Every structure is written in C-alpha cells, then in structure tokens.
Amino acid sequence: MECAAHPDHEATGTCASCKRTLCSACTTYDVDGKTYCEACGRNVEQNSHSIGSALLASVAVGYLATLALGVALFGPKPFVGGLAAIAGIALGRLLQVVVRPPSVTRRQPLAP
C-alpha cells in the first residue's frame, strides 16, 4: 500500500478516524494507542481539551454548590470549607471515571 499523501512512500498504517493510509511521516498522533493523521489527531486533541475544561468547570460548580449548601445548613463554620473541598474532589474523580478524555500524544514529525 502507498501513503495517501505521499504516493512514493510505503504506508505503515491507517488513520483510525478517516481510514486514509499513512506513511511514517504522516502518522502524527497516537490517541489511546491508535494511529491518527494530522487533521483527525488535531480534532481529537481539541475535543480532549474541551472535555478537560468542562470537567474542571463542573468540579468548580460542585465545590461552590456544596459550600453554599454547607453554609446554609451549618452556618459559616470552619469545617464547611473542608467538606466542600472533599465533595469537589470526589466529584472530580467520579467525572474523570465516567467521562474519560482521550489520551492524545503528538509524535515528532518525520521527513517523508
């Protein structure tokens, strides 16, 4: 097989997303152990960053909501902040397990 972008080079694999044949120079991303081309890998990387940002925002909202609930129930006591922090950390770990962002690694580009 020949590379879709470099017909004079032997293909070493295919993109897991678009299924184009890739030579070693075109294989630029590894996502969860699968090979991706530049365009598809960049798209997955951007989606991964968006998921990470949404997880962080969810943890922050969970912390603030727990803090507000704790103050409403117990008043401004010193332990309320600690409870809210524990709840925020637990929420973050739970979301990380349920909504796991893909592991994206960019390879060093090789000359074709």
C-alpha positions as CSV (number, residue, x, y, z in Angstrom):
1,M,0.0,0.0,0.0
2,E,1.1,3.5,-0.6
3,C,0.6,6.6,1.6
4,A,-2.4,8.8,0.7
5,A,-0.4,12.0,0.9
6,H,3.0,10.6,-0.4
7,P,2.4,8.1,-3.2
8,D,6.1,7.3,-3.4
9,H,6.2,6.1,0.2
10,E,5.1,2.8,1.7
11,A,2.1,3.1,4.1
12,T,2.8,1.9,7.6
13,G,-0.8,2.1,8.9
14,T,-4.1,3.8,8.5
15,C,-5.8,6.6,10.4
16,A,-8.3,5.3,12.9
17,S,-10.7,8.0,12.1
18,C,-10.7,8.7,8.3
19,K,-9.1,5.4,7.3
20,R,-6.5,7.1,5.0
21,T,-3.3,5.2,4.5
22,L,-0.3,6.8,6.3
23,C,3.4,6.7,6.0
24,S,5.7,7.2,9.0
25,A,5.8,10.9,8.3
26,C,2.0,11.3,8.2
27,T,1.4,9.3,11.4
28,T,1.5,12.3,13.7
29,Y,-0.9,11.4,16.6
30,D,-1.5,8.5,18.9
31,V,-4.9,8.6,20.6
32,D,-5.5,5.8,23.2
33,G,-3.0,3.6,21.3
34,K,-4.5,4.2,17.9
35,T,-2.8,6.0,15.0
36,Y,-4.3,9.2,13.6
37,C,-3.4,11.6,10.8
38,E,-2.6,15.3,11.4
39,A,-6.2,16.6,10.8
40,C,-8.0,13.9,12.7
41,G,-5.5,13.9,15.6
42,R,-5.7,17.7,15.9
43,N,-9.5,17.4,16.1
44,V,-9.4,14.8,18.8
45,E,-6.8,16.8,20.7
46,Q,-9.1,19.9,20.7
47,N,-12.1,17.8,21.8
48,S,-10.0,16.3,24.6
49,H,-9.1,19.8,25.8
50,S,-12.7,20.8,25.7
51,I,-13.7,17.8,27.8
52,G,-11.0,18.6,30.3
53,S,-12.2,22.2,30.6
54,A,-15.8,21.1,31.1
55,L,-14.7,18.7,33.8
56,L,-12.8,21.4,35.6
57,A,-15.8,23.8,35.4
58,S,-18.1,21.0,36.8
59,V,-15.8,20.5,39.8
60,A,-15.7,24.2,40.5
61,V,-19.5,24.4,40.3
62,G,-19.8,21.3,42.5
63,Y,-17.5,22.8,45.1
64,L,-19.3,26.1,45.2
65,A,-22.7,24.4,45.4
66,T,-21.5,22.2,48.3
67,L,-20.0,25.2,50.0
68,A,-23.3,27.2,49.7
69,L,-25.3,24.2,51.0
70,G,-22.9,23.7,53.9
71,V,-23.1,27.4,54.9
72,A,-26.9,27.3,54.6
73,L,-27.2,24.1,56.8
74,F,-24.4,24.8,59.3
75,G,-23.6,28.5,59.1
76,P,-20.1,29.8,58.4
77,K,-18.2,27.1,60.4
78,P,-14.6,26.2,59.6
79,F,-15.3,22.6,58.6
80,V,-17.7,23.6,55.9
81,G,-14.9,24.6,53.5
82,G,-13.2,21.2,54.1
83,L,-16.4,19.3,53.4
84,A,-16.9,21.3,50.2
85,A,-13.3,20.6,49.1
86,I,-13.8,16.8,49.8
87,A,-17.1,16.8,47.8
88,G,-15.4,18.7,44.9
89,I,-12.5,16.3,44.8
90,A,-14.9,13.3,44.9
91,L,-17.0,14.8,42.1
92,G,-13.9,15.4,40.0
93,R,-12.7,11.8,40.4
94,L,-16.2,10.5,39.6
95,L,-16.5,12.6,36.5
96,Q,-13.0,11.6,35.4
97,V,-14.0,7.9,35.5
98,V,-17.4,8.4,33.8
99,V,-16.3,11.0,31.2
100,R,-12.7,10.0,30.4
101,P,-11.0,12.3,28.0
102,P,-8.9,10.5,25.4
103,S,-5.1,10.3,25.9
104,V,-3.6,12.2,23.0
105,T,0.1,12.1,22.1
106,R,1.7,14.1,19.3
107,R,4.6,12.4,17.6
108,Q,7.7,14.1,16.3
109,P,7.2,14.7,12.6
110,L,9.5,12.8,10.3
111,A,10.6,13.8,6.8
112,P,8.7,11.9,4.1
